[in-house]
Amino acid sequence: MGKIFGTDGVRGIVNTGELTCDLAMRIGQAASSVLTSHANHKAKIIIGKDTRVSSDMLVAALTAGICSVGSDAYLIGAVPTPAVAYLVKKYNADAGVMISASHNPAEFNGIKLFSSEGYKLGDDIENEIEELIESGRCPLSVGTEVGRIYHLDDTANADYIDHLVSTVSGDLSGMKIAVDCANGSAAATAEKLFARLGVKAYVIADKPDGININKDCGSTEMDRLSRFVQDNNLDAGIAFDGDADRCLAVDENGGMVDGDKIMAILAKSLSDKGRLAKNTVTVTVMSNLGFYRFAEAHGINAVKTKVGDRYVLENMLENGYVLGGEQSGHIIFGDYCSTGDGQLSAIQLLSVLKEKGCKMSELAAIMKRYPQTMQNITASDDMKKALDSDNEIKAYIKSVEDKLGNSGRVLVRASGTEPLIRVMAECADQETADKTVKSICDKIKERLE
């Protein structure tokens, strides 16, 4: 990754050195210039946003940059991130931009770029854009040669909802579910989507005010959804994150159905129908041991990548797989989309639930989850770099892994999007997992703080 673009675009606290209006404008200028040079015509770029108070400001800065070099900006308003990935291709745009910081708090925001095919912009193009930003040599258009701004707010979400509905055979009538929109992008689409499919949806956290995105709601805080499902005797609950590219669920008892369990349910359904290409699912190193045990039991291959949906997608594309994702709820259906899509995951999960005619808890029992503990350590860039080079830490982690053997596993990694070192352990029992994580965290702090 370069200096500006991380593993998932540009992200940081707004109006700090990480993310400013000036940087947004320069990204608009540089991206437009690079894309125009590759396409041999002035670039057409669509821009979506989530519901953060800073999103309009960043859209304005980015749009100014795009138009200042002669490209046209098509503003599609508050939409889920996967809507940008879908619509950039449908609208024959040269690129798409999503202004969002996903599951992070409201003070954060980000800029994510998509290619004309709806995939995250490749490293080579991002590097070219970075070089142009740093050089400050974007040629400006003069006078009447500047780009134009078009508004597609009224049609974008409708086109996206049409696409989602087309992926479901029949309808989902008779189902009663709760839907937590995280006060984010899903608030613009979820109610209409589930109504179109005949679902009785009780929508919560769907009143964004600019600062309540992901606050005590959504896929990062499931307690409210769990209680709501139990209190109202519903069939299930669905939770999205701020930009609706991930989905988690709860069963009728309020029990968690995480991304691994959702993938297990969907993989088994696709495999039974002969639609799971090469009978393989792509997951990341964060997937629970229980997922691998499920896959072994059902003759399904589980291929492992680094953390990040971009790495999952790369593996899927390279090998022709059609299903992959992360424990956090980013799930990619290669047949229908080019990135993680929370609402698509939700309706595919509900389709299996209706088809089986059972309870969500029974469906989720297909996979037994190993007890897992995770702890984050606040870390500077220097600490994150030192993590991989400190021999004493590496030796200690190996000794812990040797002691666990086949009964558990450990994962220690520096976050690619946040100033954190993440320590995770999965063991046969919760107490061992807790002790394992604490001991590793203590060693890291002793060595690096």
C-alpha positions as CSV (number, residue, x, y, z in Angstrom):
1,M,0.0,0.0,0.0
2,G,1.1,3.6,-0.6
3,K,1.3,6.5,1.8
4,I,-2.2,7.8,1.1
5,F,-4.2,4.8,0.2
6,G,-4.3,2.0,2.8
7,T,-5.9,-1.4,2.5
8,D,-9.3,0.1,2.1
9,G,-8.8,3.5,0.6
10,V,-8.1,6.7,2.5
11,R,-9.5,6.8,6.0
12,G,-9.0,9.0,9.1
13,I,-10.5,11.6,11.5
14,V,-11.9,14.4,9.4
15,N,-9.8,17.6,9.1
16,T,-6.7,16.1,10.7
17,G,-3.6,15.3,8.7
18,E,-5.1,12.0,7.7
19,L,-8.1,13.3,5.8
20,T,-8.8,17.0,4.8
21,C,-10.8,18.8,2.2
22,D,-7.6,19.7,0.5
23,L,-6.6,16.1,0.2
24,A,-10.1,15.2,-1.0
25,M,-9.9,17.8,-3.7
26,R,-6.4,16.7,-4.8
27,I,-7.6,13.0,-4.9
28,G,-10.4,14.2,-7.2
29,Q,-8.0,16.0,-9.4
30,A,-5.4,13.3,-9.6
31,A,-7.9,10.4,-10.0
32,S,-9.6,12.2,-12.8
33,S,-6.4,13.0,-14.6
34,V,-5.1,9.4,-14.3
35,L,-8.4,7.9,-15.4
36,T,-8.8,10.4,-18.3
37,S,-5.3,9.4,-19.6
38,H,-6.1,5.7,-19.4
39,A,-9.6,6.1,-21.0
40,N,-8.6,8.7,-23.7
41,H,-11.7,10.7,-22.9
42,K,-12.7,12.9,-20.0
43,A,-13.6,10.8,-17.0
44,K,-17.2,10.2,-15.8
45,I,-17.1,9.6,-12.1
46,I,-20.0,8.7,-9.8
47,I,-19.9,9.7,-6.1
48,G,-21.8,8.1,-3.3
49,K,-21.7,8.9,0.5
50,D,-22.8,7.6,3.8
51,T,-24.7,9.6,6.4
52,R,-21.9,11.2,8.3
53,V,-22.0,15.0,8.9
54,S,-18.7,15.3,7.1
55,S,-19.7,13.4,4.0
56,D,-21.3,16.4,2.2
57,M,-18.2,18.5,2.8
58,L,-15.9,15.8,1.4
59,V,-18.2,15.2,-1.6
60,A,-18.0,18.9,-2.3
61,A,-14.2,19.0,-2.1
62,L,-13.9,15.8,-4.2
63,T,-16.3,17.1,-6.8
64,A,-14.5,20.4,-7.1
65,G,-11.3,18.5,-7.8
66,I,-12.9,16.3,-10.4
67,C,-14.5,19.2,-12.2
68,S,-11.4,21.4,-12.0
69,V,-9.5,19.0,-14.4
70,G,-12.4,18.8,-16.8
71,S,-14.1,15.5,-15.7
72,D,-17.8,15.2,-14.9
73,A,-19.1,14.2,-11.5
74,Y,-22.4,12.3,-11.0
75,L,-23.7,12.6,-7.5
76,I,-25.9,9.7,-6.3
77,G,-26.4,10.8,-2.7
78,A,-26.6,8.6,0.4
79,V,-26.1,5.0,-0.8
80,P,-24.6,1.8,0.4
81,T,-21.0,1.2,-0.7
82,P,-22.0,-1.8,-2.8
83,A,-24.5,0.4,-4.7
84,V,-21.5,2.4,-6.0
85,A,-19.7,-0.8,-7.0
86,Y,-22.9,-1.9,-8.9
87,L,-23.9,1.4,-10.4
88,V,-20.5,2.4,-11.7
89,K,-20.8,-0.4,-14.2
90,K,-24.5,0.1,-14.9
91,Y,-24.0,3.8,-15.6
92,N,-20.9,3.2,-17.8
93,A,-18.8,5.4,-15.5
94,D,-15.0,5.4,-15.6
95,A,-14.8,5.1,-11.8
96,G,-16.9,5.3,-8.6
97,V,-16.1,7.0,-5.3
98,M,-17.6,6.2,-1.9
99,I,-17.3,8.6,0.9
100,S,-17.5,6.5,4.1
101,A,-15.6,5.1,7.0
102,S,-17.7,2.0,7.2
103,H,-18.1,0.8,10.8
104,N,-16.0,3.5,12.4
105,P,-17.4,6.3,14.6
106,A,-18.9,9.5,13.1
107,E,-15.7,11.6,13.5
108,F,-14.0,9.3,11.0
109,N,-14.6,9.3,7.2
110,G,-12.9,7.9,4.2
111,I,-12.5,7.8,0.4
112,K,-12.7,4.6,-1.5
113,L,-12.3,4.3,-5.2
114,F,-13.8,1.7,-7.6
115,S,-12.8,0.9,-11.2
116,S,-15.2,1.0,-14.1
117,E,-15.9,-2.7,-13.5
118,G,-17.0,-2.1,-9.9
119,Y,-13.9,-3.5,-8.3
120,K,-11.7,-1.6,-5.8
121,L,-9.2,0.4,-7.8
122,G,-6.0,-1.6,-8.4
123,D,-2.8,-0.9,-6.6
124,D,-1.0,0.2,-9.8
125,I,-3.7,2.9,-10.5
126,E,-3.7,4.0,-6.9
127,N,0.0,4.4,-6.9
128,E,-0.2,6.4,-10.1
129,I,-2.8,8.7,-8.4
130,E,-0.6,9.0,-5.3
131,E,2.4,10.0,-7.4
132,L,0.4,12.7,-9.2
133,I,-1.0,14.0,-5.9
134,E,2.5,14.3,-4.4
135,S,3.9,16.0,-7.5
136,G,1.1,18.6,-7.5
137,R,1.1,18.7,-11.3
138,C,-2.5,18.1,-12.2
139,P,-3.3,20.2,-15.3
140,L,-6.4,22.4,-14.6
141,S,-9.1,23.0,-17.1
142,V,-9.7,26.7,-17.9
143,G,-12.9,28.7,-18.4
144,T,-15.8,26.7,-20.0
145,E,-13.6,23.5,-20.2
146,V,-14.3,22.6,-16.5
147,G,-16.4,19.5,-15.8
148,R,-20.1,19.4,-15.0
149,I,-22.1,18.1,-12.0
150,Y,-25.1,15.8,-12.5
151,H,-27.5,14.7,-9.7
152,L,-28.8,11.1,-9.8
153,D,-30.1,10.9,-6.2
154,D,-33.7,10.0,-7.3
155,T,-32.7,7.0,-9.4
156,A,-29.6,5.5,-7.9
157,N,-31.1,3.7,-4.9
158,A,-34.1,2.5,-7.0
159,D,-31.7,1.0,-9.6
160,Y,-29.7,-0.7,-6.9
161,I,-32.8,-2.1,-5.1
162,D,-34.0,-3.5,-8.4
163,H,-30.7,-5.3,-8.8
164,L,-30.9,-6.8,-5.3
165,V,-34.5,-8.0,-5.8
166,S,-33.5,-9.7,-9.0
167,T,-31.2,-12.0,-7.1
168,V,-34.0,-13.7,-5.2
169,S,-36.3,-16.3,-6.7
170,G,-39.9,-15.7,-5.6
171,D,-40.5,-13.6,-2.4
172,L,-39.9,-13.9,1.3
173,S,-43.5,-13.3,2.4
174,G,-44.5,-14.4,5.8
175,M,-41.2,-13.6,7.5
176,K,-41.0,-11.2,10.4
177,I,-37.5,-9.7,11.0
178,A,-35.9,-6.8,12.6
179,V,-33.5,-4.7,10.5
180,D,-30.8,-2.4,12.2
181,C,-29.6,0.2,9.7
182,A,-26.8,1.5,12.0
183,N,-28.2,5.1,11.2
184,G,-26.2,4.8,8.0
185,S,-26.6,4.1,4.3
186,A,-29.0,1.2,4.7
187,A,-31.6,3.7,6.0
188,A,-32.0,4.9,2.4
189,T,-32.7,1.4,1.0
190,A,-33.5,-1.3,3.5
191,E,-37.2,-0.6,4.2
192,K,-38.0,-0.5,0.5
193,L,-36.0,-3.6,-0.3
194,F,-37.6,-5.8,2.3
195,A,-41.1,-4.5,1.4
196,R,-40.5,-5.4,-2.2
197,L,-39.7,-9.0,-1.1
198,G,-42.8,-9.3,1.1
199,V,-40.9,-9.3,4.4
200,K,-42.5,-7.8,7.4
201,A,-39.5,-5.7,8.5
202,Y,-39.3,-3.8,11.8
203,V,-36.7,-1.2,11.0
204,I,-34.6,0.4,13.7
205,A,-31.6,2.8,13.8
206,D,-32.9,4.3,10.6
207,K,-32.9,8.0,11.6
208,P,-29.4,9.3,10.7
209,D,-28.6,12.8,12.0
210,G,-25.0,12.9,10.9
211,I,-23.4,12.0,14.2
212,N,-25.3,8.8,15.3
213,I,-24.0,6.5,12.6
214,N,-22.8,3.2,14.2
215,K,-23.5,4.7,17.7
216,D,-24.9,1.9,19.9
217,C,-26.4,0.2,16.9
218,G,-25.6,-1.7,13.8
219,S,-23.2,-4.7,13.3
220,T,-20.7,-3.3,15.8
221,E,-23.3,-3.2,18.7
222,M,-25.8,-6.0,18.4
223,D,-27.4,-6.0,21.9
224,R,-30.3,-3.7,21.0
225,L,-31.2,-5.8,17.9
226,S,-31.0,-9.0,20.0
227,R,-33.4,-7.6,22.6
228,F,-35.8,-6.3,19.9
229,V,-36.1,-9.7,18.2
230,Q,-36.8,-11.4,21.5
231,D,-39.2,-8.8,22.8
232,N,-41.3,-8.9,19.5
233,N,-41.1,-12.7,18.9
234,L,-39.5,-12.2,15.5
235,D,-38.0,-14.8,13.2
236,A,-34.5,-13.2,13.0
237,G,-32.7,-9.9,13.1
238,I,-30.3,-8.3,10.6
239,A,-27.7,-5.7,11.3
240,F,-25.7,-3.6,8.8
241,D,-22.7,-1.3,9.4
242,G,-22.5,2.3,8.5
243,D,-22.1,1.9,4.7
244,A,-24.1,-1.4,4.5
245,D,-21.3,-3.5,3.0
246,R,-21.4,-6.0,5.9
247,C,-24.2,-7.9,7.5
248,L,-24.5,-9.9,10.8
249,A,-27.6,-11.6,12.1
250,V,-29.3,-12.8,15.3
251,D,-31.6,-15.8,15.5
252,E,-35.1,-15.9,17.1
253,N,-33.5,-16.2,20.5
254,G,-31.2,-13.2,20.0
255,G,-28.2,-15.5,19.5
256,M,-25.4,-14.2,17.3
257,V,-25.1,-15.4,13.7
258,D,-21.8,-14.0,12.6
259,G,-20.2,-13.8,9.1
260,D,-18.6,-17.3,9.4
261,K,-22.0,-18.9,10.2
262,I,-23.7,-17.0,7.4
263,M,-21.0,-18.2,5.0
264,A,-21.4,-21.7,6.2
265,I,-25.2,-21.6,5.7
266,L,-24.8,-20.1,2.2
267,A,-22.0,-22.4,1.2
268,K,-23.9,-25.5,2.2
269,S,-27.0,-24.3,0.3
270,L,-25.0,-23.5,-2.9
271,S,-23.0,-26.8,-2.6
272,D,-26.2,-28.8,-2.3
273,K,-27.5,-27.1,-5.5
274,G,-24.2,-27.6,-7.4
275,R,-23.7,-23.8,-7.6
276,L,-20.6,-23.5,-5.3
277,A,-17.8,-23.2,-7.9
278,K,-15.1,-25.8,-7.3
279,N,-16.9,-26.5,-4.0
280,T,-14.7,-23.8,-2.4
281,V,-15.2,-20.8,-0.1
282,T,-12.6,-18.1,0.4
283,V,-12.2,-16.9,3.9
284,T,-9.5,-15.0,5.9
285,V,-7.2,-15.9,8.7
286,M,-9.8,-14.4,11.1
287,S,-12.4,-17.1,10.4
288,N,-13.2,-19.3,13.3
289,L,-11.8,-22.8,13.7
290,G,-15.4,-23.9,13.7
291,F,-15.8,-22.9,10.1
292,Y,-12.9,-25.1,9.0
293,R,-14.4,-28.0,11.0
294,F,-17.7,-27.4,9.2
295,A,-16.1,-27.3,5.8
296,E,-14.2,-30.6,6.5
297,A,-17.4,-32.2,7.6
298,H,-19.3,-31.3,4.5
299,G,-16.6,-31.8,1.9
300,I,-16.2,-28.1,1.2
301,N,-12.8,-26.5,0.6
302,A,-11.9,-23.4,2.7
303,V,-9.2,-21.3,1.2
304,K,-7.5,-18.8,3.5
305,T,-6.3,-15.2,2.7
306,K,-5.0,-12.2,4.7
307,V,-7.6,-10.0,6.5
308,G,-9.4,-7.7,4.1
309,D,-12.2,-8.2,1.7
310,R,-9.9,-7.0,-1.2
311,Y,-7.7,-10.1,-0.6
312,V,-10.8,-12.3,-0.5
313,L,-12.0,-10.9,-3.8
314,E,-8.5,-11.2,-5.4
315,N,-8.4,-14.9,-4.5
316,M,-12.0,-15.4,-5.8
317,L,-11.2,-13.8,-9.1
318,E,-7.9,-15.6,-9.6
319,N,-9.5,-19.0,-9.0
320,G,-13.0,-18.6,-10.3
321,Y,-14.7,-19.0,-6.9
322,V,-18.2,-17.5,-6.3
323,L,-18.4,-17.2,-2.5
324,G,-16.1,-15.6,0.0
325,G,-16.0,-13.3,3.0
326,E,-15.0,-12.4,6.5
327,Q,-16.2,-13.2,10.0
328,S,-17.0,-9.5,10.4
329,G,-19.8,-9.9,7.8
330,H,-18.2,-8.8,4.5
331,I,-19.6,-11.5,2.2
332,I,-19.0,-11.5,-1.6
333,F,-21.3,-13.3,-4.0
334,G,-19.3,-13.5,-7.2
335,D,-22.4,-14.2,-9.3
336,Y,-24.1,-10.9,-8.2
337,C,-21.6,-8.3,-7.0
338,S,-18.0,-7.2,-7.1
339,T,-17.6,-6.3,-3.4
340,G,-19.1,-7.1,0.0
341,D,-22.8,-6.4,0.1
342,G,-24.7,-6.5,3.4
343,Q,-28.2,-6.3,2.1
344,L,-27.5,-8.9,-0.6
345,S,-26.1,-11.2,2.1
346,A,-29.2,-10.6,4.2
347,I,-31.7,-11.5,1.5
348,Q,-29.7,-14.6,0.4
349,L,-29.6,-15.8,4.1
350,L,-33.4,-15.2,4.5
351,S,-34.0,-17.1,1.2
352,V,-32.3,-20.1,2.6
353,L,-34.2,-19.8,5.9
354,K,-37.5,-19.7,4.1
355,E,-36.5,-22.6,1.8
356,K,-35.6,-24.8,4.7
357,G,-38.7,-23.9,6.7
358,C,-36.8,-24.0,10.0
359,K,-35.8,-21.6,12.7
360,M,-32.7,-19.5,12.3
361,S,-31.1,-21.1,15.4
362,E,-31.5,-24.5,13.7
363,L,-30.0,-23.2,10.5
364,A,-27.1,-21.6,12.3
365,A,-26.3,-24.9,14.2
366,I,-24.6,-26.1,11.0
367,M,-21.4,-24.7,12.5
368,K,-20.2,-24.9,16.0
369,R,-18.1,-21.8,16.9
370,Y,-15.0,-22.2,19.0
371,P,-14.7,-19.8,21.9
372,Q,-12.8,-16.7,20.8
373,T,-11.3,-13.8,22.6
374,M,-9.9,-10.7,20.9
375,Q,-8.1,-7.7,22.5
376,N,-6.9,-4.5,20.8
377,I,-3.7,-2.7,21.8
378,T,-3.4,1.0,20.9
379,A,-0.3,1.2,18.7
380,S,1.7,3.8,16.9
381,D,3.0,3.1,13.4
382,D,6.5,2.4,14.9
383,M,4.9,-0.2,17.3
384,K,3.0,-1.8,14.4
385,K,6.3,-2.1,12.4
386,A,8.2,-3.5,15.4
387,L,5.7,-6.2,15.9
388,D,6.9,-8.2,13.0
389,S,10.6,-7.8,13.8
390,D,10.7,-8.4,17.5
391,N,12.2,-11.9,17.9
392,E,11.2,-12.2,21.6
393,I,7.5,-11.6,20.7
394,K,7.6,-14.0,17.8
395,A,9.2,-16.7,20.0
396,Y,6.7,-16.2,22.7
397,I,3.7,-16.5,20.3
398,K,5.2,-19.7,18.9
399,S,5.5,-21.2,22.3
400,V,1.9,-20.4,23.0
401,E,0.8,-22.0,19.6
402,D,2.9,-25.1,20.3
403,K,1.2,-25.5,23.7
404,L,-2.3,-25.2,22.1
405,G,-1.6,-27.7,19.3
406,N,-4.7,-28.7,17.4
407,S,-7.0,-27.6,20.1
408,G,-6.8,-23.9,19.3
409,R,-5.0,-21.1,17.4
410,V,-3.6,-17.6,17.8
411,L,-3.6,-14.7,15.5
412,V,-1.6,-11.4,16.1
413,R,-1.7,-8.7,13.5
414,A,-1.4,-5.0,13.0
415,S,-4.6,-3.4,11.8
416,G,-4.4,-2.0,8.3
417,T,-7.1,0.7,8.9
418,E,-6.8,1.7,12.6
419,P,-3.9,2.4,15.1
420,L,-4.2,-1.0,16.7
421,I,-2.5,-4.3,17.2
422,R,-5.1,-7.1,17.3
423,V,-4.6,-10.2,19.4
424,M,-7.0,-13.1,18.9
425,A,-7.2,-16.7,20.3
426,E,-9.6,-19.5,19.7
427,C,-9.5,-22.4,22.1
428,A,-11.6,-25.3,23.3
429,D,-12.9,-23.3,26.2
430,Q,-13.4,-19.6,26.9
431,E,-11.1,-19.5,30.0
432,T,-8.1,-20.7,28.0
433,A,-8.8,-18.3,25.2
434,D,-9.0,-15.4,27.7
435,K,-5.7,-16.4,29.4
436,T,-4.0,-16.9,26.1
437,V,-4.9,-13.4,24.8
438,K,-3.9,-11.7,28.1
439,S,-0.5,-13.3,28.2
440,I,0.3,-12.3,24.6
441,C,-0.9,-8.8,25.1
442,D,1.2,-8.5,28.2
443,K,4.3,-9.6,26.3
444,I,3.6,-7.2,23.4
445,K,3.1,-4.3,25.9
446,E,6.2,-5.2,27.8
447,R,8.3,-5.2,24.6
448,L,6.8,-2.3,22.6
449,E,5.3,0.2,24.9
